[in-house]
Amino acid sequence: LQQIADEKGPAEVKNYLKENLKKWKKEEIYFAVTGRSATGKSTFINKIRDVKPREPGFAKAGSGNTTKEPTPYPNPKNERIVYYDLPGVGTLEFEKALFPEKMKLEIKLSELKKSYCLVRSKIDEDLANAEHDGRDERDVIPEIRKQIQDDLSRQESLKNCDEVFLISSRRKDVGEWQELLAHIEKSLPPIKFETFMYSLPTLTEKIIDVKYKTLKTRIKIATGSAAVIAAIPVPGVDVAVNMGILVEEIYHYNWVFGLGKERLAALKGFDRSTLNCNEFHVPAGDIVQLIVTQLGKLMLILEVESVADILSPIIGSIISAGTSAVITYRYLSQILEKFRDDARTVYRYVIKEQGV
């Protein structure tokens, strides 16, 4: 960082740090979704990407021959994450009899050592049927799981399947979405899972906590960057770059938790003025001023230490680095907690409005 500052100037230091904090944006992730026709593949793909009817990229859901060829569906929040909807087994275009001979998908996945799992969707329909029949809903999922396990025990080609998950793509309060996401986390490298989580809609309230945990790890990177940059004996570099880090992180929290101004405005009857994130829905220049105000006396300390670095590079850098790290960590931790709380508030409001 010192060399970059000397050779290319403070602006390049800021760009270098921003690139390191944005490594996740370069990751590519591909999911394949296959199975029998009319089992909810397209609905699942829409749900996990938070794409609704009449929106660009909506995967047409139907009751029969909907998917006729492998179709890619990029995530609107990150087009490097792509879900491939494969032809349904048993459709007119993809006869079931040809599937085992021509695809051998399970065997090929095992040969490639690719992780795969089985997902049983439409659990909400099973629960509704149980209620209609006067059965206890608590018995439904265990009964379906046992039936699936019995079927799998007779399928030699599926013996390497990692796990089985029961979900609903229409109701957020039932099924095993959280367990499915835990499986995805286990199957992906950390940087790819970070990428995946940032683009994931709030399918359950626990996802908010997972996002919070993932974002918390970024604070350590930002803190380390603040400490190192504060040790550069160039007037104003530490204040300017650290301020840039804070602004970028706040924008990122807002995006990851889905707390954008437009999205909140679309929630009918919701009073967004009660949210902490509302104060950050302003132009970038105003956000800088807001941060300065919130930092208060701590910001004055940073400015004084920029001069101290020139007068005494060694002593000043030691003090400045430590102080900048503490300030950055504490400030971003507080802001992240507020955004997490806002996300919970919005999620609970949506669930209440949906009557779940």
SEZA-566041 format. One record per residue: residue number from 1; x, y, z of N, C-alpha, C in turn. Coordinates in steps of 0.2 Angstrom, whole numbers, plus 5000, padded with zeros to 4 digits. Last residue first. Layout:
BAPA  n  n.X  n.Y  n.Z  ca.X  ca.Y  ca.Z  c.X  c.Y  c.Z
BAPA  NUM  X  Y  Z  X  Y  Z  X  Y  Z
...
% end
This chain:
BAPA  n  n.X  n.Y  n.Z  ca.X  ca.Y  ca.Z  c.X  c.Y  c.Z
BAPA  356  4755  4925  5036  4759  4918  5037  4759  4918  5045
BAPA  355  4750  4936  5029  4745  4932  5034  4748  4925  5036
BAPA  354  4757  4945  5023  4755  4939  5019  4751  4934  5023
BAPA  353  4760  4954  5033  4755  4956  5028  4753  4950  5024
BAPA  352  4769  4946  5040  4763  4948  5043  4758  4950  5038
BAPA  351  4780  4946  5031  4776  4939  5033  4770  4941  5036
BAPA  350  4783  4959  5031  4781  4956  5025  4777  4949  5027
BAPA  349  4787  4961  5044  4781  4965  5042  4778  4961  5035
BAPA  348  4798  4953  5045  4792  4952  5049  4786  4955  5047
BAPA  347  4806  4960  5036  4804  4953  5035  4798  4951  5039
BAPA  346  4808  4972  5042  4805  4972  5036  4802  4965  5034
BAPA  345  4815  4968  5054  4809  4972  5054  4805  4971  5048
BAPA  344  4826  4962  5049  4822  4958  5053  4815  4962  5053
BAPA  343  4832  4973  5043  4830  4968  5039  4825  4963  5042
BAPA  342  4835  4981  5055  4831  4983  5050  4828  4978  5045
BAPA  341  4845  4973  5060  4839  4974  5064  4833  4976  5059
BAPA  340  4855  4974  5051  4852  4968  5052  4845  4968  5055
BAPA  339  4858  4988  5052  4855  4985  5046  4852  4978  5047
BAPA  338  4863  4988  5065  4857  4992  5063  4854  4989  5057
BAPA  337  4874  4980  5063  4869  4978  5068  4863  4981  5066
BAPA  336  4882  4989  5055  4880  4982  5052  4874  4979  5057
BAPA  335  4884  4999  5063  4880  5000  5057  4877  4994  5055
BAPA  334  4893  4993  5072  4887  4996  5075  4882  4997  5069
BAPA  333  4903  4989  5064  4900  4984  5068  4893  4987  5070
BAPA  332  4908  5001  5059  4905  4997  5055  4901  4991  5058
BAPA  331  4913  5006  5072  4908  5010  5068  4905  5005  5063
BAPA  330  4923  4997  5076  4917  4999  5080  4912  5002  5076
BAPA  329  4932  4997  5065  4929  4991  5068  4922  4992  5071
BAPA  328  4936  5010  5064  4933  5007  5059  4929  5001  5061
BAPA  327  4942  5012  5077  4936  5016  5075  4933  5013  5069
BAPA  326  4952  5003  5077  4947  5002  5082  4941  5006  5080
BAPA  325  4960  5007  5066  4957  5000  5066  4951  5000  5071
BAPA  324  4964  5020  5070  4960  5019  5064  4956  5012  5064
BAPA  323  4972  5016  5081  4966  5020  5082  4961  5020  5076
BAPA  322  4983  5009  5075  4978  5006  5080  4972  5010  5081
BAPA  321  4988  5019  5066  4985  5013  5064  4981  5010  5069
BAPA  320  4991  5030  5075  4986  5031  5070  4983  5024  5068
BAPA  319  5002  5024  5082  4996  5027  5086  4990  5027  5081
BAPA  318  5011  5021  5072  5009  5016  5077  5002  5018  5080
BAPA  317  5013  5033  5066  5010  5028  5062  5007  5023  5067
BAPA  316  5019  5041  5076  5013  5043  5073  5009  5037  5070
BAPA  315  5032  5034  5077  5027  5035  5082  5020  5036  5080
BAPA  314  5036  5036  5063  5036  5029  5066  5031  5029  5072
BAPA  313  5035  5049  5058  5032  5044  5055  5031  5037  5059
BAPA  312  5031  5063  5064  5035  5058  5067  5032  5051  5064
BAPA  311  5025  5072  5055  5030  5075  5060  5034  5069  5063
BAPA  310  5017  5064  5048  5022  5068  5045  5028  5070  5049
BAPA  309  5008  5059  5057  5012  5054  5053  5018  5058  5050
BAPA  308  5002  5070  5062  5007  5067  5066  5011  5062  5063
BAPA  307  4993  5073  5052  4998  5077  5053  5004  5074  5057
BAPA  306  4984  5062  5055  4987  5063  5048  4993  5067  5048
BAPA  305  4979  5064  5067  4985  5059  5067  4988  5059  5060
BAPA  304  4969  5074  5065  4975  5076  5069  4981  5071  5068
BAPA  303  4960  5066  5059  4963  5071  5056  4969  5073  5059
BAPA  302  4956  5056  5069  4959  5054  5063  4963  5060  5059
BAPA  301  4951  5065  5079  4957  5061  5080  4960  5059  5074
BAPA  300  4939  5069  5072  4944  5074  5073  4951  5070  5075
BAPA  299  4932  5057  5072  4934  5059  5066  4940  5065  5067
BAPA  298  4929  5056  5086  4933  5051  5083  4936  5053  5076
BAPA  297  4920  5066  5088  4926  5067  5090  4931  5062  5087
BAPA  296  4910  5060  5075  4911  5065  5080  4918  5066  5081
BAPA  295  4903  5050  5068  4910  5049  5071  4912  5054  5076
BAPA  294  4892  5056  5063  4891  5051  5068  4898  5049  5071
BAPA  293  4897  5066  5055  4894  5068  5061  4893  5063  5066
BAPA  292  4903  5058  5045  4908  5063  5049  4904  5065  5055
BAPA  291  4892  5052  5040  4897  5048  5044  4901  5052  5048
BAPA  290  4886  5063  5034  4882  5059  5039  4887  5055  5043
BAPA  289  4895  5066  5024  4894  5071  5030  4890  5068  5036
BAPA  288  4894  5055  5016  4900  5056  5019  4899  5061  5025
BAPA  287  4881  5056  5012  4882  5050  5017  4889  5052  5020
BAPA  286  4881  5067  5004  4878  5068  5010  4879  5062  5015
BAPA  285  4888  5061  4993  4891  5067  4997  4888  5068  5004
BAPA  284  4878  5051  4989  4885  5049  4992  4888  5055  4996
BAPA  283  4861  5055  4993  4867  5055  4989  4874  5054  4993
BAPA  282  4852  5043  5004  4854  5050  5002  4860  5050  4997
BAPA  281  4848  5034  5014  4846  5034  5007  4846  5041  5005
BAPA  280  4852  5033  5027  4858  5033  5022  4855  5033  5015
BAPA  279  4841  5034  5035  4846  5040  5035  4851  5039  5029
BAPA  278  4836  5021  5034  4833  5027  5030  4837  5033  5030
BAPA  277  4842  5012  5042  4845  5013  5036  4842  5019  5032
BAPA  276  4833  5012  5053  4840  5015  5054  4843  5017  5047
BAPA  275  4816  5015  5051  4822  5011  5050  4828  5015  5051
BAPA  274  4805  5023  5051  4807  5020  5058  4813  5016  5057
BAPA  273  4802  5027  5039  4805  5032  5043  4808  5029  5049
BAPA  272  4794  5017  5033  4801  5016  5032  4805  5021  5036
BAPA  271  4780  5010  5036  4783  5016  5038  4791  5016  5038
BAPA  270  4770  5002  5024  4776  5001  5029  4779  5008  5030
BAPA  269  4760  5003  5015  4758  5004  5022  4764  5003  5027
BAPA  268  4768  4992  5004  4762  4997  5005  4760  4997  5013
BAPA  267  4783  4993  4998  4779  4990  5003  4774  4994  5006
BAPA  266  4790  5001  4989  4785  4996  4986  4781  4993  4992
BAPA  265  4799  5007  4997  4794  5011  4995  4788  5007  4992
BAPA  264  4809  4997  4998  4805  4999  5004  4799  5003  5002
BAPA  263  4814  4997  4985  4811  4991  4987  4806  4993  4993
BAPA  262  4819  5010  4984  4814  5008  4980  4810  5002  4982
BAPA  261  4830  5010  4994  4824  5015  4994  4818  5013  4990
BAPA  260  4835  4994  5000  4835  4999  4995  4829  5004  4996
BAPA  259  4838  4983  5007  4835  4988  5010  4835  4995  5006
BAPA  258  4844  4970  5006  4838  4972  5002  4834  4978  5005
BAPA  257  4856  4967  5011  4850  4965  5015  4843  4967  5012
BAPA  256  4865  4971  5001  4864  4964  5003  4858  4962  5007
BAPA  255  4863  4985  5001  4861  4980  4995  4860  4973  4997
BAPA  254  4867  4989  5013  4861  4991  5011  4858  4986  5005
BAPA  253  4880  4984  5013  4875  4982  5018  4868  4983  5016
BAPA  252  4886  4993  5003  4885  4985  5002  4880  4982  5007
BAPA  251  4885  5005  5008  4881  5004  5002  4880  4996  5001
BAPA  250  4894  5003  5019  4887  5005  5020  4883  5003  5014
BAPA  249  4906  5001  5012  4903  4996  5016  4896  4997  5017
BAPA  248  4908  5013  5005  4907  5007  5001  4904  5002  5005
BAPA  247  4910  5021  5017  4904  5023  5012  4903  5017  5008
BAPA  246  4922  5016  5022  4916  5016  5026  4909  5017  5022
BAPA  245  4931  5018  5012  4929  5011  5014  4923  5011  5018
BAPA  244  4931  5032  5012  4929  5028  5006  4927  5021  5008
BAPA  243  4937  5034  5024  4930  5037  5023  4927  5033  5017
BAPA  242  4950  5029  5021  4945  5026  5026  4938  5028  5026
BAPA  241  4954  5039  5012  4953  5032  5010  4949  5028  5015
BAPA  240  4954  5051  5019  4951  5050  5013  4949  5043  5011
BAPA  239  4963  5048  5030  4956  5050  5031  4952  5049  5025
BAPA  238  4975  5043  5024  4971  5039  5029  4964  5041  5029
BAPA  237  4979  5055  5016  4977  5048  5013  4973  5044  5018
BAPA  236  4982  5067  5023  4975  5066  5021  4974  5059  5018
BAPA  235  4999  5066  5019  4994  5070  5022  4987  5068  5019
BAPA  234  5007  5050  5022  5005  5055  5016  4999  5059  5019
BAPA  233  5013  5039  5028  5014  5046  5030  5013  5050  5024
BAPA  232  5002  5026  5032  5006  5029  5027  5007  5036  5028
BAPA  231  4995  5020  5042  5002  5021  5043  5006  5024  5038
BAPA  230  4982  5019  5037  4983  5025  5042  4991  5025  5044
BAPA  229  4983  5008  5030  4983  5014  5026  4984  5020  5031
BAPA  228  4982  4998  5040  4988  4999  5036  4988  5006  5032
BAPA  227  4970  5001  5046  4976  5001  5050  4982  5002  5046
BAPA  226  4961  4999  5036  4961  5005  5039  4967  5006  5043
BAPA  225  4963  4985  5033  4965  4990  5028  4965  4997  5031
BAPA  224  4958  4980  5045  4965  4979  5043  4967  4984  5038
BAPA  223  4945  4983  5043  4948  4986  5049  4956  4985  5047
BAPA  222  4941  4976  5031  4941  4984  5031  4945  4987  5037
BAPA  221  4942  4964  5036  4947  4966  5031  4947  4973  5031
BAPA  220  4933  4964  5047  4940  4962  5048  4945  4965  5043
BAPA  219  4922  4965  5039  4924  4971  5044  4931  4970  5046
BAPA  218  4919  4953  5033  4922  4959  5029  4925  4964  5034
BAPA  217  4913  4946  5043  4920  4944  5042  4923  4950  5037
BAPA  216  4900  4951  5043  4905  4953  5049  4912  4951  5047
BAPA  215  4894  4946  5032  4897  4953  5032  4901  4954  5037
BAPA  214  4891  4933  5038  4896  4934  5032  4899  4941  5031
BAPA  213  4882  4937  5048  4889  4933  5050  4894  4934  5044
BAPA  212  4872  4942  5040  4876  4946  5045  4882  4943  5047
BAPA  211  4868  4931  5033  4871  4937  5030  4875  4941  5034
BAPA  210  4863  4924  5044  4869  4921  5040  4872  4927  5036
BAPA  209  4853  4932  5048  4858  4931  5053  4864  4928  5049
BAPA  208  4844  4931  5037  4847  4937  5039  4853  4937  5043
BAPA  207  4841  4918  5037  4845  4920  5032  4848  4927  5033
BAPA  206  4832  4917  5047  4838  4915  5049  4843  4917  5043
BAPA  205  4820  4920  5041  4823  4925  5045  4830  4923  5047
BAPA  204  4820  4915  5023  4819  4914  5031  4822  4920  5035
BAPA  203  4823  4922  5012  4818  4916  5012  4816  4915  5019
BAPA  202  4828  4935  5006  4827  4933  5013  4821  4928  5013
BAPA  201  4838  4931  4992  4833  4934  4995  4832  4932  5002
BAPA  200  4856  4932  4989  4850  4927  4991  4844  4932  4994
BAPA  199  4867  4938  4986  4862  4938  4981  4856  4935  4983
BAPA  198  4876  4934  4996  4874  4941  4995  4868  4942  4990
BAPA  197  4877  4921  4995  4873  4923  5001  4871  4931  4999
BAPA  196  4886  4919  4984  4879  4916  4984  4875  4920  4989
BAPA  195  4898  4925  4989  4894  4928  4983  4887  4925  4983
BAPA  194  4900  4916  5000  4899  4923  5001  4896  4927  4995
BAPA  193  4902  4905  4992  4896  4905  4997  4895  4912  4999
BAPA  192  4914  4908  4986  4908  4907  4982  4902  4907  4986
BAPA  191  4923  4909  4997  4922  4915  4993  4916  4914  4989
BAPA  190  4922  4895  5002  4920  4901  5006  4918  4907  5002
BAPA  189  4916  4883  4990  4921  4887  4994  4919  4893  4997
BAPA  188  4901  4873  4994  4904  4879  4990  4911  4881  4994
BAPA  187  4895  4864  5003  4897  4862  4996  4901  4867  4992
BAPA  186  4891  4871  5014  4896  4866  5015  4899  4864  5008
BAPA  185  4881  4879  5008  4887  4882  5011  4893  4877  5012
BAPA  184  4872  4870  5004  4875  4874  4999  4882  4877  5002
BAPA  183  4868  4866  5017  4871  4861  5013  4875  4864  5007
BAPA  182  4862  4877  5022  4868  4875  5025  4872  4870  5021
BAPA  181  4851  4878  5013  4856  4883  5012  4863  4881  5016
BAPA  180  4844  4867  5018  4846  4867  5011  4852  4872  5010
BAPA  179  4841  4871  5031  4845  4866  5030  4848  4865  5023
BAPA  178  4832  4882  5027  4838  4883  5031  4843  4878  5030
BAPA  177  4822  4875  5021  4826  4880  5017  4833  4881  5020
BAPA  176  4812  4865  5024  4819  4865  5026  4824  4869  5022
BAPA  175  4795  4869  5029  4800  4866  5025  4807  4867  5028
BAPA  174  4787  4886  5031  4787  4878  5031  4793  4875  5027
BAPA  173  4787  4899  5029  4787  4897  5035  4787  4889  5036
BAPA  172  4786  4903  5016  4792  4904  5019  4793  4901  5026
BAPA  171  4778  4896  5002  4778  4898  5009  4784  4898  5012
BAPA  170  4783  4892  4989  4777  4897  4990  4777  4900  4997
BAPA  169  4791  4882  4989  4793  4888  4985  4788  4893  4986
BAPA  168  4795  4872  5002  4790  4875  4999  4792  4881  4995
BAPA  167  4805  4856  5004  4804  4863  5004  4797  4865  5001
BAPA  166  4816  4845  5010  4809  4846  5009  4807  4853  5010
BAPA  165  4830  4837  5005  4827  4842  5008  4820  4843  5006
BAPA  164  4843  4825  5007  4836  4826  5004  4833  4832  5008
BAPA  163  4861  4823  5002  4855  4824  5007  4849  4825  5003
BAPA  162  4869  4817  4992  4872  4820  4999  4866  4820  5004
BAPA  161  4869  4802  4984  4866  4808  4985  4868  4811  4992
BAPA  160  4874  4790  4981  4879  4795  4983  4876  4802  4984
BAPA  159  4863  4782  4977  4866  4781  4984  4871  4786  4986
BAPA  158  4857  4782  4965  4856  4788  4969  4859  4787  4976
BAPA  157  4858  4770  4959  4862  4776  4956  4861  4782  4960
BAPA  156  4850  4762  4966  4857  4761  4966  4861  4767  4964
BAPA  155  4836  4763  4974  4839  4766  4968  4847  4766  4969
BAPA  154  4831  4759  4986  4830  4754  4980  4833  4757  4974
BAPA  153  4832  4769  4994  4836  4763  4996  4836  4758  4990
BAPA  152  4824  4778  4989  4831  4779  4988  4835  4773  4989
BAPA  151  4812  4774  4995  4813  4774  4987  4820  4774  4986
BAPA  150  4814  4776  5008  4813  4770  5006  4814  4769  4998
BAPA  149  4816  4790  5008  4821  4786  5010  4820  4779  5008
BAPA  148  4803  4794  5005  4808  4796  5000  4814  4791  5002
BAPA  147  4796  4790  5016  4794  4787  5009  4800  4788  5004
BAPA  146  4801  4798  5026  4802  4791  5026  4801  4787  5019
BAPA  145  4797  4810  5021  4804  4809  5021  4805  4801  5022
BAPA  144  4783  4809  5023  4786  4810  5016  4793  4808  5016
BAPA  143  4783  4808  5037  4780  4803  5033  4783  4803  5026
BAPA  142  4788  4821  5042  4792  4814  5043  4789  4808  5039
BAPA  141  4778  4829  5036  4785  4829  5033  4789  4823  5035
BAPA  140  4766  4826  5043  4767  4826  5036  4774  4825  5033
BAPA  139  4764  4827  5056  4766  4820  5054  4768  4820  5047
BAPA  138  4760  4840  5059  4767  4838  5061  4769  4831  5059
BAPA  137  4747  4840  5054  4752  4843  5050  4759  4841  5052
BAPA  136  4736  4827  5056  4741  4831  5060  4746  4833  5055
BAPA  135  4721  4827  5046  4727  4824  5049  4732  4829  5052
BAPA  134  4710  4831  5039  4710  4830  5046  4716  4827  5050
BAPA  133  4711  4833  5026  4709  4826  5028  4709  4825  5035
BAPA  132  4715  4847  5026  4708  4845  5023  4706  4838  5025
BAPA  131  4728  4845  5031  4723  4849  5035  4716  4847  5033
BAPA  130  4734  4838  5021  4733  4835  5027  4728  4838  5032
BAPA  129  4733  4847  5011  4729  4841  5010  4728  4838  5017
BAPA  128  4742  4857  5016  4735  4859  5015  4731  4853  5014
BAPA  127  4754  4849  5016  4751  4852  5022  4744  4854  5022
BAPA  126  4755  4848  5002  4755  4842  5007  4752  4844  5013
BAPA  125  4757  4861  4998  4752  4857  4996  4750  4851  5000
BAPA  124  4770  4863  5005  4764  4867  5007  4757  4864  5004
BAPA  123  4779  4856  4998  4777  4854  5004  4770  4857  5007
BAPA  122  4784  4858  4985  4777  4858  4986  4775  4855  4992
BAPA  121  4799  4847  4983  4795  4853  4984  4788  4852  4985
BAPA  120  4813  4839  4988  4806  4838  4987  4802  4844  4988
BAPA  119  4829  4837  4981  4824  4842  4984  4817  4840  4983
BAPA  118  4844  4830  4983  4837  4829  4981  4833  4834  4985
BAPA  117  4861  4836  4978  4856  4834  4983  4849  4833  4980
BAPA  116  4878  4835  4974  4871  4836  4972  4867  4833  4978
BAPA  115  4895  4839  4970  4890  4838  4975  4883  4839  4972
BAPA  114  4905  4830  4959  4901  4836  4960  4896  4834  4966
BAPA  113  4914  4821  4954  4914  4823  4961  4911  4829  4963
BAPA  112  4912  4816  4942  4915  4822  4942  4916  4825  4950
BAPA  111  4906  4804  4946  4913  4803  4943  4916  4810  4943
BAPA  110  4894  4809  4951  4898  4806  4955  4906  4805  4952
BAPA  109  4889  4814  4939  4890  4819  4945  4895  4816  4949
BAPA  108  4887  4802  4932  4892  4807  4929  4894  4812  4935
BAPA  107  4877  4796  4939  4883  4793  4939  4889  4798  4937
BAPA  106  4866  4806  4938  4869  4804  4944  4876  4801  4944
BAPA  105  4864  4805  4924  4866  4811  4927  4869  4810  4934
BAPA  104  4862  4798  4912  4866  4795  4917  4869  4801  4922
BAPA  103  4857  4801  4899  4860  4806  4903  4865  4803  4909
BAPA  102  4853  4791  4891  4857  4796  4888  4860  4801  4893
BAPA  101  4847  4781  4899  4852  4779  4895  4856  4785  4892
BAPA  100  4838  4788  4907  4843  4784  4911  4848  4783  4906
BAPA  99  4830  4795  4897  4833  4799  4902  4839  4794  4905
BAPA  98  4821  4788  4889  4828  4790  4886  4832  4793  4891
BAPA  97  4810  4786  4896  4814  4780  4894  4821  4782  4892
BAPA  96  4805  4799  4896  4807  4796  4902  4812  4790  4901
BAPA  95  4808  4811  4883  4805  4805  4886  4809  4802  4892
BAPA  94  4806  4825  4880  4812  4822  4884  4809  4816  4887
BAPA  93  4795  4831  4875  4802  4832  4872  4807  4828  4875
BAPA  92  4785  4827  4883  4785  4824  4876  4792  4825  4873
BAPA  91  4793  4822  4899  4789  4827  4895  4789  4824  4888
BAPA  90  4800  4814  4907  4793  4812  4906  4790  4817  4901
BAPA  89  4809  4826  4916  4809  4819  4914  4802  4817  4913
BAPA  88  4812  4843  4910  4809  4838  4914  4808  4831  4912
BAPA  87  4827  4850  4906  4821  4847  4903  4818  4842  4908
BAPA  86  4834  4861  4918  4835  4856  4913  4828  4853  4911
BAPA  85  4839  4877  4921  4833  4873  4922  4833  4868  4916
BAPA  84  4852  4883  4930  4850  4880  4923  4844  4875  4925
BAPA  83  4856  4898  4937  4853  4892  4938  4850  4889  4931
BAPA  82  4871  4908  4940  4866  4905  4935  4863  4899  4937
BAPA  81  4879  4922  4944  4876  4916  4948  4870  4914  4943
BAPA  80  4883  4932  4937  4888  4927  4937  4885  4921  4941
BAPA  79  4873  4942  4939  4872  4938  4934  4878  4932  4933
BAPA  78  4865  4947  4953  4872  4945  4951  4872  4940  4946
BAPA  77  4852  4950  4953  4857  4954  4958  4864  4952  4956
BAPA  76  4846  4941  4945  4846  4948  4943  4851  4952  4947
BAPA  75  4854  4926  4940  4852  4930  4946  4852  4937  4944
BAPA  74  4850  4918  4925  4855  4922  4929  4851  4925  4935
BAPA  73  4846  4904  4919  4842  4909  4922  4847  4913  4927
BAPA  72  4846  4894  4904  4850  4897  4910  4846  4903  4912
BAPA  71  4839  4878  4900  4838  4885  4900  4842  4889  4906
BAPA  70  4838  4864  4890  4842  4867  4896  4842  4875  4895
BAPA  69  4821  4863  4884  4829  4862  4883  4832  4866  4889
BAPA  68  4809  4864  4889  4810  4860  4883  4817  4859  4882
BAPA  67  4798  4866  4902  4805  4867  4900  4807  4862  4895
BAPA  66  4784  4862  4902  4786  4869  4902  4793  4870  4899
BAPA  65  4774  4852  4900  4780  4852  4897  4782  4860  4896
BAPA  64  4765  4855  4915  4767  4850  4911  4774  4851  4907
BAPA  63  4761  4866  4922  4759  4860  4925  4761  4854  4920
BAPA  62  4773  4879  4925  4767  4877  4922  4765  4870  4925
BAPA  61  4782  4894  4924  4780  4888  4928  4774  4886  4926
BAPA  60  4795  4902  4917  4788  4901  4916  4787  4894  4920
BAPA  59  4806  4913  4926  4805  4906  4923  4798  4904  4923
BAPA  58  4809  4929  4922  4805  4925  4925  4805  4918  4922
BAPA  57  4817  4939  4916  4820  4933  4918  4816  4928  4922
BAPA  56  4808  4953  4921  4813  4950  4916  4816  4944  4920
BAPA  55  4791  4950  4928  4798  4953  4928  4803  4949  4923
BAPA  54  4780  4942  4926  4781  4948  4922  4787  4952  4923
BAPA  53  4782  4935  4943  4779  4935  4936  4779  4942  4933
BAPA  52  4798  4938  4950  4791  4937  4951  4788  4938  4943
BAPA  51  4812  4932  4958  4810  4935  4952  4802  4933  4952
BAPA  50  4821  4927  4968  4817  4933  4970  4814  4936  4963
BAPA  49  4829  4916  4966  4832  4922  4963  4827  4928  4965
BAPA  48  4822  4907  4972  4828  4908  4975  4832  4914  4972
BAPA  47  4810  4907  4965  4810  4909  4972  4817  4911  4974
BAPA  46  4813  4903  4952  4811  4910  4953  4811  4912  4960
BAPA  45  4817  4890  4955  4822  4894  4952  4820  4902  4953
BAPA  44  4805  4885  4960  4810  4885  4964  4816  4890  4962
BAPA  43  4797  4885  4948  4795  4889  4954  4801  4890  4959
BAPA  42  4804  4876  4940  4804  4883  4938  4802  4888  4944
BAPA  41  4801  4864  4948  4808  4867  4946  4808  4874  4945
BAPA  40  4789  4858  4951  4791  4864  4954  4798  4867  4953
BAPA  39  4785  4847  4944  4787  4846  4951  4789  4852  4955
BAPA  38  4783  4846  4930  4777  4848  4935  4779  4847  4942
BAPA  37  4794  4832  4926  4790  4838  4924  4784  4840  4930
BAPA  36  4807  4827  4937  4801  4826  4933  4798  4832  4931
BAPA  35  4823  4836  4936  4818  4832  4939  4812  4830  4934
BAPA  34  4836  4849  4940  4832  4844  4935  4827  4840  4939
BAPA  33  4846  4862  4940  4840  4859  4943  4836  4855  4938
BAPA  32  4862  4867  4943  4858  4864  4938  4852  4861  4942
BAPA  31  4871  4882  4945  4867  4877  4948  4863  4874  4943
BAPA  30  4887  4890  4946  4882  4887  4942  4878  4882  4945
BAPA  29  4896  4905  4949  4893  4899  4952  4887  4897  4947
BAPA  28  4910  4915  4949  4905  4912  4945  4902  4906  4948
BAPA  27  4917  4930  4956  4916  4923  4957  4910  4921  4952
BAPA  26  4918  4943  4957  4921  4940  4951  4920  4932  4951
BAPA  25  4913  4948  4969  4910  4949  4962  4912  4946  4956
BAPA  24  4923  4945  4978  4917  4940  4978  4913  4942  4971
BAPA  23  4931  4956  4978  4933  4949  4975  4928  4945  4974
BAPA  22  4930  4968  4984  4925  4966  4979  4927  4960  4976
BAPA  21  4940  4971  4992  4934  4970  4996  4928  4968  4991
BAPA  20  4950  4973  4983  4950  4967  4987  4944  4966  4991
BAPA  19  4945  4985  4977  4945  4978  4973  4946  4972  4977
BAPA  18  4947  4994  4987  4940  4992  4985  4940  4986  4981
BAPA  17  4961  4994  4988  4957  4991  4993  4950  4990  4991
BAPA  16  4964  5000  4975  4966  4994  4977  4962  4990  4983
BAPA  15  4957  5013  4976  4955  5008  4971  4957  5001  4973
BAPA  14  4965  5018  4987  4958  5017  4988  4955  5012  4983
BAPA  13  4977  5019  4980  4977  5015  4986  4969  5013  4987
BAPA  12  4974  5028  4970  4975  5021  4968  4975  5017  4974
BAPA  11  4973  5040  4977  4967  5037  4974  4968  5030  4972
BAPA  10  4986  5043  4982  4981  5040  4986  4975  5037  4983
BAPA  9  4999  5037  4969  4994  5042  4973  4989  5039  4977
BAPA  8  5008  5029  4963  5002  5031  4960  4997  5036  4963
BAPA  7  5019  5028  4972  5020  5028  4965  5014  5031  4961
BAPA  6  5015  5030  4985  5021  5033  4983  5021  5034  4975
BAPA  5  5004  5021  4986  5003  5028  4987  5009  5032  4985
BAPA  4  5011  5009  4983  5005  5011  4978  5004  5019  4979
BAPA  3  5019  5008  4994  5022  5008  4987  5017  5011  4982
BAPA  2  5010  5006  5004  5014  5012  5004  5017  5013  4997
BAPA  1  5004  4994  5000  5000  5000  5000  5004  5006  5000
% end
